């Protein structure tokens, strides 16, 4: 399953408007913790049919900050959200982003 990179508020809205469950990953391209979390995220997606998107927090900072505001969840990086019908069902950050944690959340 391919990961869609979001750059604009419109990209985010289109992603949120899709029915069903989706993963949104906030990634820092300069952070080793984020690199590890990104590997776990990709490992999960390899065998999953969950749609997924990524926001690069440095390159697309305005969108990254908008996500924190819109969801009412403090910005962290790396950070992952499980969305269902536009609502945040689960989120975590840093070392807690693992393939098994994502799988558990998606299957809950």
N, C-alpha and C positions, 0 to 999 in steps of 0.2 A: 504494500500500500504506500502510495507516495505521500510525502509530507508537504503541505502547502505552506509557503512562506507568506506571512501577512505583513503588509507595509502601511496600510491606510485604515482609517476608521471604517471605510466602506468594505474593505477586505474582511475586517473583523465581523461586521454586521452580517455579511453574506455567510460567513462560517457559522455564526451563532444561529442564523435562521434555518439551518438544516435540521431536519427531524432526527431524533435518535441521539446516540452517545458519541461524543467527540473528545479528543485530547488536545489541549493547548499547552505548549511548552515554551517557557520564556528562557532563552539561552544567551549566556554571555560568551562571546567568541574569544575572550581573553582569559577566562577563568578555568583552571584545571578541574575544579569540582563540577563545574557546568559541563566540561568535556566528558567526564565520567557519567554524569546524569544523562547526557545526550546519547552516549553509547547504550545505556540501559533502556532509554526511550526507543531507540531504533531496534534494539534486540526484541523488545516487546512487539513492536509493529510488524516485524518480519513474519510472525505467525498469526497476526490478528487481522481482522477486517474492520477495525475501528478507524474512522477518519481522524486525521491528525493535522495540526498546524503548528508552526513555530514562529516566534517573534524574536528577532535578534535585539536584545535590550539596549545595546550601545548604538547600533546603526539606526534603529527605529525607536529611539527613546520616547518621543511623544506618544506613540501607540502603546508602548509598554506602560507608561504612566496612566494612560487612559484606562487600560485593563484594570489596574489597581483601583482606580476611582470607580469605574463601572461595576466591578464585582464587590467593592467594599472590602478588599483583602489587601493587606499591606504588601507592597512590592518586595519581592525577594528574587534572587537569581543564583542558581537556576530554580525554577518553580514550574510546577505542572498542575493543571486543572483538568478534572473530568467534568464535562458539560453535558447536560441532557435537557433538550428542549429549551436551550438558552440560559439554563440555571446551572450554577456551580454545585455539583453533587459531592465533590471531594477535591482537596488540593493538598499539596505538600511541597517541600523544598529541600535543597541541598542533598545531603547523603541519604535522605529518606526516599529519594527518587530511585527506585530499583525496579527491575523487570517484574519481580514477584509482587511488589506493592501495587504497581500499575494494574497487573492482571487481576489481583484481588479486588481492587476498586471497580474495574470495568465489569467484572463478573458478579458484583454484589447485587 
